[in-house]
């Protein structure tokens, strides 16, 4: 019985000490501060969103303005502004290398920036349409000059005209080399075609003719020696 009573008493919650009461008080105060900070943060975001919605609405109604640049802001503020711009049907971009210097620009859909304009903003440069147009003309001229140079080199490497066709009214449809093969002998000038100069005999025929000439010459020499003796 005594053991049972001791077990029940030990399982009962002990009365808080002074230290426990102080820890709980600090925990309640900290939770209250966190709750207030969260409420302040939500209110701050809501107020910022309302202000951005008002500015974006004024921007849309102003027909003389095509784009708007904002001062650097935090990541959360940029996110809110991007969301407001998207809901309003605008185009928005963030620029800047460092987190502290990043800012947002919004554009009307009909005046959306080109890739070249965006590249200028990413480099931290101001966009000048006149300078951009001049650079575009220079690039086009450079490309045209390069194309002309390539065409010139191609023509130099392989002539674009066929000289046989070009002078066909003078030499006819056959080339001079072909005409030389069909040239007939001109007795006045002793011109003989190349075909007439060629030996058309076979090797065997030529050798037989040489042997015959040698035998004839040998017979003539022997006949001359017999007559002299």
C-alpha positions in Angstrom: 0.0 0.0 0.0 2.8 2.3 0.9 4.5 1.6 -2.4 1.3 2.3 -4.4 0.9 5.6 -2.6 4.5 6.6 -3.3 4.1 5.8 -7.0 1.0 7.9 -7.3 2.7 10.9 -5.5 5.8 10.6 -7.7 3.8 10.6 -10.9 1.9 13.8 -9.9 3.2 17.1 -11.4 5.4 18.9 -9.1 4.6 22.5 -8.4 6.7 24.8 -10.6 9.7 26.3 -9.1 10.6 30.0 -9.5 13.0 29.1 -12.3 10.4 27.2 -14.2 8.0 30.1 -13.9 10.5 32.6 -15.3 11.4 30.3 -18.3 7.7 30.0 -19.2 7.2 33.7 -18.9 10.1 34.4 -21.3 8.8 31.8 -23.7 5.4 33.4 -23.7 6.9 36.8 -24.3 9.1 35.5 -27.1 6.1 33.9 -28.8 4.2 37.1 -28.5 7.0 39.1 -30.1 7.3 36.6 -33.0 3.6 36.8 -33.6 3.7 40.6 -33.6 6.7 40.6 -36.0 4.8 38.3 -38.4 1.7 40.4 -38.3 3.9 43.5 -39.0 5.6 41.8 -41.9 2.2 40.7 -43.4 0.9 44.3 -43.0 4.1 45.7 -44.5 3.8 43.4 -47.5 0.1 44.2 -48.0 0.8 48.0 -47.8 3.7 47.6 -50.3 1.5 45.6 -52.7 -1.2 48.2 -52.6 1.3 51.0 -53.3 2.7 49.0 -56.2 -0.8 48.3 -57.6 -1.5 52.0 -57.5 1.8 52.9 -59.3 1.3 50.2 -61.9 -2.2 51.4 -62.6 -1.0 55.0 -63.1 1.8 53.7 -65.4 -0.8 51.8 -67.5 -3.0 54.9 -67.9 -0.1 57.1 -68.9 0.1 56.7 -72.7 3.3 58.8 -72.9 5.3 56.3 -70.8 6.5 53.0 -72.2 8.6 51.7 -69.3 9.3 52.4 -65.7 12.4 51.9 -63.6 12.2 51.3 -59.8 14.8 51.9 -57.2 16.7 48.9 -55.8 14.6 46.9 -53.4 14.6 43.6 -51.5 14.0 40.2 -53.0 10.5 40.0 -51.4 9.6 43.4 -52.7 10.8 42.5 -56.2 8.8 39.3 -56.1 5.6 41.3 -55.1 6.2 43.8 -57.9 6.7 41.1 -60.5 3.5 39.5 -59.4 1.6 42.8 -59.6 3.0 43.5 -63.1 2.1 40.0 -64.3 -1.5 40.4 -63.1 -1.7 43.8 -64.8 -0.5 42.3 -68.1 2.9 43.9 -68.1 6.4 42.6 -68.7 8.9 43.0 -65.9 12.6 42.2 -65.5 15.2 42.5 -62.6 18.6 43.9 -63.3 21.8 44.4 -61.2 24.6 42.2 -60.1 24.6 42.6 -56.3 21.5 41.8 -54.2 21.6 45.3 -52.7 21.6 46.9 -56.1 19.0 44.8 -58.0 16.1 46.8 -59.3 12.9 46.1 -61.4 11.9 47.6 -64.7 8.3 47.2 -66.1 7.4 47.5 -69.7 4.1 47.7 -71.5 3.4 44.7 -73.7 3.5 46.6 -76.9 6.9 48.1 -76.0 8.5 44.9 -74.8 12.4 45.3 -74.8 14.5 43.6 -77.5 17.3 41.2 -76.7 19.8 44.0 -77.4 18.1 46.4 -75.0 17.9 43.7 -72.3 21.6 43.0 -72.8 22.4 46.7 -72.3 20.5 46.8 -69.0 22.2 43.7 -67.8 25.6 45.4 -68.5 24.4 48.4 -66.5 24.3 50.6 -69.6 21.6 53.1 -70.6 19.6 52.1 -73.7 20.0 54.5 -76.6 17.7 53.6 -79.6 19.7 55.8 -82.0 23.0 54.3 -81.1 21.5 50.8 -81.3 20.2 51.5 -84.8 23.6 52.7 -85.9 25.2 49.6 -84.5 22.6 47.5 -86.4 23.4 49.2 -89.7 27.1 48.7 -89.1 26.6 45.0 -88.4 24.5 44.6 -91.6 27.1 46.4 -93.7 29.9 44.2 -92.2 27.9 41.1 -93.1 27.2 42.4 -96.6 31.0 43.2 -97.1 31.9 39.7 -95.9 29.4 38.1 -98.3 30.7 40.1 -101.2 34.3 39.1 -100.3 33.4 35.5 -100.2 31.7 35.7 -103.6 34.7 37.4 -105.1 37.0 34.7 -103.8 34.7 32.0 -105.2 34.8 33.7 -108.7 38.6 33.9 -108.6 38.9 30.2 -107.7 36.5 28.9 -110.4 35.8 31.1 -113.4 32.1 31.7 -113.9 32.4 31.6 -117.8 33.2 28.8 -120.2 35.6 30.1 -122.7 34.6 27.4 -125.3 31.0 28.7 -125.1 32.2 32.3 -125.0 34.2 32.0 -128.3 32.1 29.4 -130.0 31.1 32.0 -132.6 34.8 32.2 -133.6 36.0 28.6 -133.3 32.7 26.7 -133.6 31.4 24.1 -131.3 34.6 22.0 -131.3 37.6 23.0 -129.3 40.9 23.9 -131.1 42.4 20.7 -129.8 39.7 18.6 -131.3 39.9 20.5 -134.5 43.7 19.7 -134.7 43.0 16.0 -134.7 40.7 16.3 -137.8 43.0 18.7 -139.7 43.7 17.5 -143.2 47.2 17.8 -144.7 47.9 21.0 -146.6 50.4 20.1 -149.3 51.2 23.8 -149.9 52.5 24.2 -146.3 53.5 20.6 -145.6 51.2 20.4 -142.6 50.6 16.8 -141.6 48.0 15.7 -139.1 49.2 14.1 -135.9 47.2 10.9 -136.7 49.2 10.5 -140.0 52.5 10.6 -138.1 51.6 7.7 -135.7 53.0 4.2 -136.3 49.9 2.0 -136.4 51.8 -1.3 -136.8 51.9 -3.8 -134.1 55.2 -4.7 -132.4 55.4 -8.1 -134.2 54.9 -6.5 -137.6 57.6 -3.9 -136.8 60.1 -6.6 -135.7 59.4 -8.7 -138.8 60.0 -5.7 -141.0 63.3 -4.9 -139.2 64.5 -8.6 -139.6 63.6 -8.5 -143.3 65.7 -5.3 -143.8 68.6 -6.9 -141.9 68.4 -10.1 -144.1 68.2 -8.0 -147.2 71.2 -5.9 -146.2 73.2 -9.0 -145.3 72.4 -10.6 -148.6 73.5 -7.5 -150.4 76.8 -7.4 -148.5 77.5 -11.1 -149.2 76.7 -10.7 -152.9 79.1 -7.8 -153.1 81.9 -9.8 -151.5 81.4 -12.7 -153.9 81.6 -10.5 -156.9 84.8 -8.8 -155.8 86.5 -12.2 -155.3 
